[in-house]
Amino acid sequence: MKRLLVIGAGTAGTMVVNRLRRLLGTDEWKITIVDPIETHYYQPGYLFIPFGMYSKNDVMKPKPDFIPVGVEMIKAEADVIEPDQNRVKLTNGRILNYDFLVIATGTRTRPGETPGLEGPEWHRSIYDFYTIEGAVALAKHLRTWQGGRLVLNVVENPIKCPVAPLEFIMLADWFFHEQGIRDRVELIYATPLPGAFTKPIASKYLGDILEEKGIQVVPEFLVEHVDPDAKRLVHYDETELEYDLLVTVPLNKGDEFVARSGLGDELNYVPVDIHTFLSKEHPNIFALGDTAALPTSKSGSGAHFAVDCFTENFLRHVDGLDMLVPYDGHTNCFIESGFGKGLLIDFNYDVEPLPGRYPLPGMGPFALLQESELNHWGKMMFRWMYWNVLLKGQELPLPARMSMSGKWHK
Ligand SMILES: Cc1cc2nc3c(=O)[nH]c(=O)nc-3n(C[C@H](O)[C@H](O)[C@H](O)COP(=O)(O)OP(=O)(O)OC[C@H]3O[C@@H](n4cnc5c(N)ncnc54)[C@H](O)[C@@H]3O)c2cc1C
């Protein structure tokens, strides 16, 4: 029996074992997946919790429900990979040998790495919404908040789902209108980027929408520390930004076990071939999802397209053939913009988000880089798709690689 070991049963790991269990014979391949946490969280749903649109129960389901028959699931944490011996040590002392290994341990927020963020004011006047605990605590706070200056700050890039902060601030605009206190709330988006988004065309479109909504963007704000008593963010150049309520997206980093295994970069992401996900050092180790060091947005949708390419390539690789389906960085994200509307962006390593229609050229029905009600419904449908189609590794009638058809470009 050949052994495939997957570390991390989140979005990417779950999709991989579902796909490969169908394709690899049970008489030839043993597939094992390891994760210490029993609950699968639908992370895109965290965005809606602070505004009372979703509750905690709307975003959680048991992980084993999504692991197919014929895959061994071990509830444990990986401690270290020993690549030269093709084995992984778990923190409970158990050792798992493998022939092929997939690292899919994602990324998470590290508020402790920015001085002043965690402390007595954490979840009193400083909140996050990138964790279930943060999103739930912020929902409780917003129910009775009387207004003031809300600053949303991204500490450093890359972060997973880089559009989520924009969605948060636009939903906040809608939410405070609904509460009848928008005139008492100042909304500020302080970002390390030079504008609203990473790429120039989308940055212009999104920046204009923020301006129309009366949301101020403070670009190139690199926070050095937070002074929680004075309620101020302090930039490296010592300029300050005051807040009444701070919503932070802390530094994102991969799991420490990647660093302990000597496989990570400075943010614990695994350097891999950006088209095949194969480790640059080890011919039997792949990294997929947020934990892979790829020059594209860390997102569930990107992971989905990546897994499409990966599974075909994996079957070739184990038979000693070249991997012929290169992933092109394809990602798309709905961007909820409030008042029942949303936008959609579709891009890859080489092509930035452009206006147009998706997935059918000219017809859509989704509008790229344009607000529409249909895009909002696409976003709301995504949760159903996630639980029922994507996680279970079902095929979508969408090509894994990005198409230029339907995009308006010069
Ligand atoms: C607020 C928010 C909004 C988002 N919105 C969107 C969106 O609209 N669209 C979109 O496509 N994406 C969105 N995302 C991003 C998306 O959720 C992630 O990109 C996706 O879940 C990444 O999948 P992953 O498998 O790489 O990581 P995860 O799904 O995070 O899974 C990692 C798994 O690894 C496990 N693990 C970690 N360390 C170890 C270890 N040492 N041993 C064993 N297991 C370990 C964890 O327990 C976890 O189960 C959003 C994320 C957030 C936070």
The ligand as a Gaussian input file, in Angstrom:
#p B3LYP/6-31G(d) Opt

LIG

0 1
 C      -13.164000      36.719000       7.481000
 C      -12.797000      35.825000       6.345000
 C      -13.497000      35.924000       5.147000
 C      -13.164000      35.111000       4.071000
 N      -13.884000      35.217000       2.909000
 C      -13.605000      34.418000       1.854000
 C      -14.366000      34.482000       0.652000
 O      -15.333000      35.243000       0.544000
 N      -14.016000      33.667000      -0.378000
 C      -12.962000      32.790000      -0.293000
 O      -12.692000      32.071000      -1.249000
 N      -12.206000      32.708000       0.845000
 C      -12.499000      33.488000       1.918000
 N      -11.764000      33.396000       3.074000
 C      -10.526000      32.598000       3.078000
 C      -10.749000      31.102000       3.232000
 O      -11.537000      30.806000       4.343000
 C       -9.375000      30.444000       3.369000
 O       -8.518000      30.920000       2.355000
 C       -9.462000      28.930000       3.253000
 O      -10.228000      28.417000       4.310000
 C       -8.054000      28.316000       3.251000
 O       -8.098000      26.927000       3.335000
 P       -6.877000      26.106000       3.979000
 O       -7.265000      24.691000       3.887000
 O       -5.621000      26.553000       3.381000
 O       -6.844000      26.569000       5.506000
 P       -7.936000      26.333000       6.633000
 O       -9.273000      26.117000       6.024000
 O       -7.775000      27.455000       7.588000
 O       -7.518000      24.948000       7.299000
 C       -6.293000      24.738000       7.965000
 C       -6.487000      23.500000       8.838000
 O       -5.214000      23.064000       9.320000
 C       -5.346000      22.659000      10.655000
 N       -4.021000      22.729000      11.293000
 C       -3.293000      23.834000      11.575000
 N       -2.135000      23.487000      12.142000
 C       -2.121000      22.129000      12.217000
 C       -1.180000      21.182000      12.702000
 N       -0.013000      21.553000      13.246000
 N       -1.495000      19.866000      12.615000
 C       -2.667000      19.453000      12.050000
 N       -3.590000      20.324000      11.580000
 C       -3.316000      21.650000      11.665000
 C       -6.371000      23.625000      11.235000
 O       -6.988000      23.102000      12.393000
 C       -7.349000      23.776000      10.064000
 O       -8.388000      22.829000      10.139000
 C      -12.101000      34.175000       4.188000
 C      -11.402000      34.058000       5.411000
 C      -11.757000      34.864000       6.474000
 C      -10.998000      34.727000       7.776000

